[in-house]
Amino acid sequence: MSTEPGAALHDVADSYPQIPTPPPGLFERARRAQRRRRVAASLAVVALVAIGVSVRLNLPAYVPANNPGVARMPSHFVESPKWTASVTDAPIARALLAFVVAGQENQLTLVGPEDRYRTFALTGERASDWAPSFLLSPNGQYLMTPNRQQTELLNIASGRSRTLPHGAPLAWSPDGTQAVLVSFDGNGFPSIHVIDVANGNVLWRVALPLANRKLTAALSPNGESLAIQHSGDLSVYRREGKQWTKPVGAQLQLAGQLAWHPAGNVFALSHQTKTTALNLIDANTGEVAGSVPGGGFLGYVGEQGRTEGLPSVSGWIEGAPIVNSGNRALVRLGTPSEVLMTTAEHTNEFQAASAEVNWLATDPGAPEPGPAVYRYRPVISIAVPIIVCMLTLGIWIMRRRRWR
């Protein structure tokens, strides 16, 4: 063996066993295997994210309590607690009250039996400035909200909505089985449709002759007559056509969607003076058939202080009207008049159910805002995908280190 360094290295190289040549395609197969592992890891990430989103969106169905039948009205209500569950996530059997407070005009609060509070987003656009932003059915089972010239009908017990395409909401029938909708043509002329709520079919319609969007209506208890106040004129229509029209000006107003007396022979106009709260109009002739006292009582309602706005009928007790006084209180008019309920501070709009209701109001308990999983769903909607993505990213990084 040579002692020179260069020769020694050559001797070692010549005597070392020959390294076998890698078989053809080995490195290509390794690269393909690595790509397959990366694709599998990516698919796993996507699957985990999909599972997280599915968990977020498909929370277990909430089953509301059974309808308790006749429910007692609370003597007052308060603003909904923060993080109150939406009625679309956690329905309630029915609503006794619906209200909107100042500063939260796009959020409606529903109050059901057993002090169950739920919220509902008011996102639709009203057909006119005179149209209501919501209408609670007298039986408390449905809520109508406008969506331009359509109506979204919410089933409060299921949290599901469907669209009524015949117009924006105008009034409910006293039993909640029919609804009055209004649509306007390109020139502003209104058409009124009376529909069957169960199937959405139009039962009859009225075309009004004036292009004016200031419009209110009330359907009679039997669903056969419709009182309409339009542009200063008061009319009664039946299925076969108009019965009469009389000018009433702006000082008298049709007293809400439940203005008809349960007997169906008269309906109420708001006419608040120092002595009078309502005028009763003969449905057959249009003549004044009587009046309801209590105008002075409505001007200042106990701790609620001075009220503004004309009274609107929310229901009837043994022939005596229950009126909403300026969204500050519910008052039974009579001799004497009586405050049945006071509203939350800063209440802008307020409606109460009137069917299957015991008006002997009781002091309410603390608001029940719904199960936590539904109350904090907005937070869960953000947190779950973030957590899932962080976990899957961590798994993917660990796998990459192992591949190396």
C-alpha positions as CSV (number, residue, x, y, z in Angstrom):
1,M,0.0,0.0,0.0
2,S,1.3,3.4,-0.9
3,T,2.3,5.8,1.9
4,E,1.6,8.9,0.0
5,P,-1.7,10.6,1.0
6,G,-3.1,10.8,-2.5
7,A,-2.2,7.3,-3.4
8,A,-3.7,6.1,-0.1
9,L,-7.0,7.7,-0.8
10,H,-7.1,6.0,-4.2
11,D,-6.4,2.7,-2.6
12,V,-9.2,3.1,-0.1
13,A,-11.6,4.1,-2.9
14,D,-10.6,1.2,-5.0
15,S,-11.0,-1.3,-2.2
16,Y,-14.4,0.1,-0.9
17,P,-17.4,-2.0,-2.0
18,Q,-19.3,-0.4,-4.9
19,I,-22.5,1.4,-3.8
20,P,-25.5,0.0,-5.6
21,T,-27.3,2.4,-8.0
22,P,-30.9,3.3,-6.9
23,P,-33.6,1.6,-8.9
24,P,-35.2,3.8,-11.6
25,G,-38.0,6.1,-10.4
26,L,-37.2,5.8,-6.7
27,F,-37.0,9.6,-6.1
28,E,-40.1,10.2,-8.1
29,R,-42.1,7.7,-6.1
30,A,-40.9,9.4,-2.9
31,R,-42.0,12.8,-4.1
32,R,-45.4,11.3,-5.1
33,A,-45.8,9.7,-1.6
34,Q,-44.9,13.1,0.0
35,R,-47.5,14.9,-2.1
36,R,-50.1,12.2,-1.1
37,R,-49.4,12.8,2.5
38,R,-49.7,16.5,2.1
39,V,-53.0,16.2,0.3
40,A,-54.3,13.8,3.0
41,A,-53.3,16.3,5.7
42,S,-55.0,19.1,3.8
43,L,-58.2,17.0,3.4
44,A,-58.0,16.3,7.1
45,V,-57.8,20.0,7.9
46,V,-60.8,20.7,5.6
47,A,-62.8,17.9,7.2
48,L,-62.1,19.2,10.7
49,V,-63.1,22.7,9.7
50,A,-66.3,21.4,8.1
51,I,-67.0,19.5,11.3
52,G,-66.5,22.6,13.4
53,V,-68.7,24.7,11.1
54,S,-71.4,22.0,11.3
55,V,-71.3,22.0,15.0
56,R,-71.6,25.7,15.0
57,L,-74.5,25.8,12.6
58,N,-76.4,22.7,13.6
59,L,-77.0,23.2,17.3
60,P,-79.5,20.8,18.8
61,A,-83.1,21.8,18.1
62,Y,-84.6,23.7,20.9
63,V,-88.1,22.5,22.0
64,P,-90.2,25.3,23.4
65,A,-92.5,24.7,26.4
66,N,-96.1,23.7,25.6
67,N,-98.6,26.5,25.2
68,P,-100.0,27.0,28.7
69,G,-103.4,28.1,27.3
70,V,-104.7,31.2,29.1
71,A,-101.7,33.1,30.3
72,R,-101.6,36.0,32.8
73,M,-100.2,39.2,31.6
74,P,-97.3,40.7,33.5
75,S,-98.0,44.0,35.3
76,H,-94.8,45.4,33.7
77,F,-91.9,44.4,31.5
78,V,-88.2,45.5,31.3
79,E,-85.6,45.7,28.5
80,S,-84.2,42.3,27.5
81,P,-81.0,41.2,29.2
82,K,-77.8,41.3,27.2
83,W,-77.2,38.2,25.1
84,T,-80.8,37.2,25.1
85,A,-81.4,34.2,22.7
86,S,-83.1,34.8,19.4
87,V,-86.5,33.4,18.9
88,T,-85.3,31.7,15.7
89,D,-82.8,29.7,17.8
90,A,-84.8,29.2,20.9
91,P,-88.6,29.5,20.1
92,I,-91.2,30.1,22.7
93,A,-94.8,28.7,22.7
94,R,-96.3,32.1,22.0
95,A,-95.7,35.8,22.7
96,L,-97.7,37.9,25.1
97,L,-95.8,41.1,24.3
98,A,-93.6,42.6,21.6
99,F,-91.7,45.8,21.9
100,V,-88.9,48.0,20.6
101,V,-86.8,50.4,22.7
102,A,-85.1,53.6,21.6
103,G,-81.6,53.1,20.3
104,Q,-82.4,49.4,19.3
105,E,-84.9,50.0,16.5
106,N,-83.7,47.0,14.6
107,Q,-84.2,44.6,17.5
108,L,-87.6,43.4,18.6
109,T,-88.1,41.8,22.0
110,L,-90.8,39.2,22.6
111,V,-92.0,38.2,26.0
112,G,-93.8,34.9,26.5
113,P,-95.4,33.0,29.3
114,E,-93.2,32.3,32.4
115,D,-91.1,35.5,31.7
116,R,-89.4,34.0,28.7
117,Y,-87.6,36.8,26.8
118,R,-86.4,36.4,23.2
119,T,-85.2,38.8,20.5
120,F,-85.9,39.0,16.8
121,A,-84.0,41.1,14.2
122,L,-86.1,43.6,12.3
123,T,-84.2,43.8,9.0
124,G,-86.9,44.4,6.4
125,E,-87.8,47.7,4.7
126,R,-91.2,49.2,5.3
127,A,-93.5,49.9,2.3
128,S,-94.2,53.4,3.6
129,D,-93.4,55.6,6.6
130,W,-97.0,54.9,7.8
131,A,-96.6,51.1,7.8
132,P,-96.0,49.3,11.1
133,S,-92.5,47.8,11.6
134,F,-94.1,44.7,13.1
135,L,-97.5,43.2,13.9
136,L,-98.0,40.6,16.7
137,S,-101.1,38.4,16.1
138,P,-103.8,38.7,18.7
139,N,-103.2,35.0,19.7
140,G,-99.5,35.6,20.0
141,Q,-98.6,32.8,17.7
142,Y,-97.3,34.8,14.7
143,L,-95.4,37.9,13.9
144,M,-95.6,39.8,10.7
145,T,-92.8,42.1,9.6
146,P,-92.5,44.0,6.3
147,N,-90.0,43.3,3.6
148,R,-90.8,46.1,1.1
149,Q,-94.0,45.0,-0.6
150,Q,-94.0,41.6,1.0
151,T,-94.5,40.2,4.4
152,E,-92.4,37.8,6.4
153,L,-94.5,35.7,8.7
154,L,-92.7,34.2,11.7
155,N,-94.1,31.2,13.5
156,I,-93.1,32.0,17.1
157,A,-93.4,28.4,18.3
158,S,-91.1,27.1,15.6
159,G,-88.8,30.0,14.9
160,R,-89.4,29.5,11.2
161,S,-90.5,32.2,8.7
162,R,-92.3,32.2,5.3
163,T,-93.0,34.9,2.8
164,L,-96.5,36.2,2.0
165,P,-96.1,37.8,-1.4
166,H,-99.3,39.9,-1.6
167,G,-98.1,43.0,0.2
168,A,-96.8,44.5,3.4
169,P,-98.5,43.9,6.8
170,L,-101.4,46.2,7.7
171,A,-103.6,44.4,10.3
172,W,-104.6,41.0,11.8
173,S,-108.1,39.7,12.2
174,P,-109.1,39.5,15.9
175,D,-108.7,35.7,15.9
176,G,-105.4,35.7,14.1
177,T,-106.5,33.5,11.3
178,Q,-106.6,36.2,8.6
179,A,-104.2,39.0,7.8
180,V,-104.6,42.3,5.9
181,L,-101.8,43.2,3.5
182,V,-101.2,46.2,1.3
183,S,-99.3,46.7,-1.9
184,F,-98.7,49.9,-4.0
185,D,-98.5,50.1,-7.8
186,G,-96.0,52.2,-9.6
187,N,-98.2,55.3,-9.2
188,G,-98.8,54.8,-5.5
189,F,-102.3,53.4,-5.7
190,P,-102.9,50.9,-2.9
191,S,-104.5,47.4,-3.2
192,I,-105.5,45.7,0.0
193,H,-105.6,41.9,0.2
194,V,-107.3,39.9,3.0
195,I,-105.5,36.5,3.1
196,D,-105.9,33.2,4.9
197,V,-102.8,32.9,7.2
198,A,-102.8,29.0,7.1
199,N,-102.3,28.7,3.3
200,G,-101.6,32.3,2.2
201,N,-104.5,32.4,-0.3
202,V,-106.2,35.7,-1.0
203,L,-109.8,35.7,0.3
204,W,-110.8,39.1,-1.1
205,R,-109.2,42.4,-2.1
206,V,-110.0,46.1,-2.2
207,A,-108.5,48.6,-4.7
208,L,-108.4,52.1,-3.3
209,P,-108.9,55.1,-5.7
210,L,-106.3,57.6,-4.2
211,A,-102.5,57.5,-4.5
212,N,-101.7,58.0,-0.8
213,R,-99.7,55.8,1.4
214,K,-101.2,57.1,4.7
215,L,-103.4,54.1,5.4
216,T,-104.8,52.1,8.4
217,A,-107.2,49.2,8.5
218,A,-109.1,47.0,10.9
219,L,-110.9,43.7,10.0
220,S,-114.2,42.8,11.6
221,P,-114.4,39.8,14.0
222,N,-116.2,37.7,11.3
223,G,-113.7,38.7,8.6
224,E,-116.4,40.0,6.3
225,S,-116.0,43.8,6.8
226,L,-112.9,46.0,6.6
227,A,-112.7,49.5,8.1
228,I,-110.2,51.6,6.2
229,Q,-108.9,55.1,6.9
230,H,-107.2,56.5,3.8
231,S,-106.2,60.1,3.2
232,G,-108.7,61.6,5.6
233,D,-111.6,59.4,4.5
234,L,-113.1,56.6,6.6
235,S,-114.7,53.7,4.7
236,V,-116.2,50.3,5.3
237,Y,-115.8,47.7,2.6
238,R,-117.4,44.3,2.4
239,R,-116.5,41.4,0.1
240,E,-119.1,42.6,-2.4
241,G,-117.8,46.2,-2.4
242,K,-117.7,49.5,-0.6
243,Q,-120.5,50.1,1.9
244,W,-119.9,53.8,2.8
245,T,-117.3,56.5,2.9
246,K,-117.2,59.6,5.1
247,P,-114.5,62.3,5.6
248,V,-113.1,62.4,9.1
249,G,-110.0,64.6,8.7
250,A,-106.8,64.1,10.7
251,Q,-108.2,64.6,14.2
252,L,-109.9,61.2,14.3
253,Q,-107.9,58.0,13.8
254,L,-108.9,54.4,13.3
255,A,-108.0,53.0,16.8
256,G,-105.7,50.2,15.7
257,Q,-106.0,46.8,14.2
258,L,-108.4,45.6,16.9
259,A,-110.7,48.7,16.7
260,W,-113.8,46.5,16.1
261,H,-116.0,45.8,19.0
262,P,-116.3,42.0,19.5
263,A,-120.0,42.2,18.6
264,G,-119.0,43.5,15.2
265,N,-121.6,46.2,15.0
266,V,-119.3,49.2,15.9
267,F,-115.6,50.1,15.7
268,A,-113.6,52.7,17.5
269,L,-111.9,55.9,16.4
270,S,-109.4,57.6,18.6
271,H,-110.8,61.0,19.7
272,Q,-108.9,62.0,22.9
273,T,-110.3,65.0,24.7
274,K,-110.6,65.8,28.4
275,T,-113.5,63.5,28.8
276,T,-113.5,61.2,25.7
277,A,-111.0,58.6,24.6
278,L,-112.8,56.9,21.7
279,N,-115.8,57.4,19.5
280,L,-117.8,54.3,18.5
281,I,-118.8,54.3,14.8
282,D,-121.8,52.4,13.5
283,A,-120.4,49.9,11.0
284,N,-123.6,50.0,8.8
285,T,-124.1,53.7,8.6
286,G,-120.8,55.5,9.6
287,E,-122.7,57.5,12.2
288,V,-121.3,58.1,15.7
289,A,-123.0,55.4,17.9
290,G,-121.5,56.4,21.2
291,S,-118.2,57.2,23.0
292,V,-115.9,55.8,25.6
293,P,-114.8,58.0,28.5
294,G,-111.3,58.2,29.9
295,G,-109.5,60.8,27.7
296,G,-108.3,62.8,30.8
297,F,-107.1,59.6,32.5
298,L,-104.9,58.8,29.5
299,G,-103.1,62.1,29.5
300,Y,-101.1,61.2,32.6
301,V,-100.6,57.6,33.6
302,G,-99.3,57.2,37.1
303,E,-95.5,56.8,37.4
304,Q,-95.3,56.7,33.6
305,G,-96.1,60.4,33.6
306,R,-97.5,62.3,30.7
307,T,-98.3,60.3,27.6
308,E,-98.5,61.4,24.0
309,G,-100.2,60.0,21.0
310,L,-103.8,58.8,20.4
311,P,-104.9,55.6,22.1
312,S,-104.9,52.4,20.1
313,V,-107.1,49.4,21.0
314,S,-105.2,46.3,22.1
315,G,-108.2,44.2,23.1
316,W,-111.5,44.1,24.8
317,I,-112.7,42.9,28.3
318,E,-116.4,42.4,28.5
319,G,-117.1,45.1,26.0
320,A,-114.6,47.6,27.5
321,P,-111.6,48.5,25.4
322,I,-108.0,48.0,26.5
323,V,-105.9,50.7,24.9
324,N,-102.2,51.3,24.4
325,S,-101.6,54.8,25.8
326,G,-98.6,56.3,24.0
327,N,-96.6,53.1,24.3
328,R,-96.3,53.8,28.0
329,A,-99.2,51.7,29.5
330,L,-102.1,49.4,28.8
331,V,-105.3,50.9,30.2
332,R,-108.8,49.5,30.5
333,L,-111.1,52.3,29.8
334,G,-114.3,52.6,31.8
335,T,-115.7,54.0,34.9
336,P,-113.3,54.0,36.5
337,S,-110.4,53.4,34.1
338,E,-107.6,51.1,35.3
339,V,-103.9,50.7,34.4
340,L,-103.2,47.1,33.6
341,M,-99.6,47.2,32.6
342,T,-96.7,49.7,32.3
343,T,-93.9,49.5,29.8
344,A,-90.1,49.5,29.9
345,E,-88.4,52.9,29.9
346,H,-87.7,54.2,26.4
347,T,-90.2,51.9,24.8
348,N,-90.8,53.2,21.2
349,E,-93.3,50.6,20.0
350,F,-95.4,48.1,21.9
351,Q,-98.0,45.5,21.1
352,A,-99.8,42.9,23.3
353,A,-101.6,39.7,22.5
354,S,-105.3,39.7,23.4
355,A,-106.6,36.1,22.9
356,E,-106.3,33.5,25.6
357,V,-105.0,36.2,28.0
358,N,-105.9,36.8,31.7
359,W,-105.8,40.5,32.1
360,L,-105.5,40.2,35.9
361,A,-101.9,41.1,35.6
362,T,-99.3,39.7,38.0
363,D,-95.9,40.8,39.0
364,P,-93.3,39.2,36.7
365,G,-90.2,37.3,37.8
366,A,-86.7,37.8,36.4
367,P,-86.4,37.5,32.6
368,E,-85.5,34.1,31.3
369,P,-83.2,34.9,28.3
370,G,-82.9,31.3,27.0
371,P,-80.3,28.5,27.2
372,A,-76.7,29.6,27.2
373,V,-75.8,27.8,24.1
374,Y,-78.3,29.9,22.1
375,R,-77.7,33.1,24.0
376,Y,-74.0,33.1,23.2
377,R,-74.3,31.7,19.7
378,P,-72.7,34.8,18.1
379,V,-69.6,34.2,20.2
380,I,-69.7,30.5,19.5
381,S,-70.0,31.2,15.8
382,I,-66.6,33.0,15.9
383,A,-64.8,31.0,18.5
384,V,-65.5,27.4,17.2
385,P,-64.0,27.9,13.7
386,I,-60.9,29.7,15.3
387,I,-60.3,26.9,17.8
388,V,-60.8,24.2,15.1
389,C,-58.4,25.9,12.7
390,M,-55.8,26.3,15.4
391,L,-56.0,22.7,16.3
392,T,-55.9,21.5,12.8
393,L,-53.0,23.9,12.0
394,G,-51.1,22.5,15.0
395,I,-51.7,18.9,13.8
396,W,-50.5,19.8,10.3
397,I,-47.3,21.5,11.6
398,M,-46.5,18.4,13.7
399,R,-47.0,16.1,10.8
400,R,-44.8,18.2,8.6
401,R,-42.0,18.0,11.2
402,R,-42.4,14.2,11.2
403,W,-42.2,14.1,7.4
404,R,-38.9,15.9,7.5
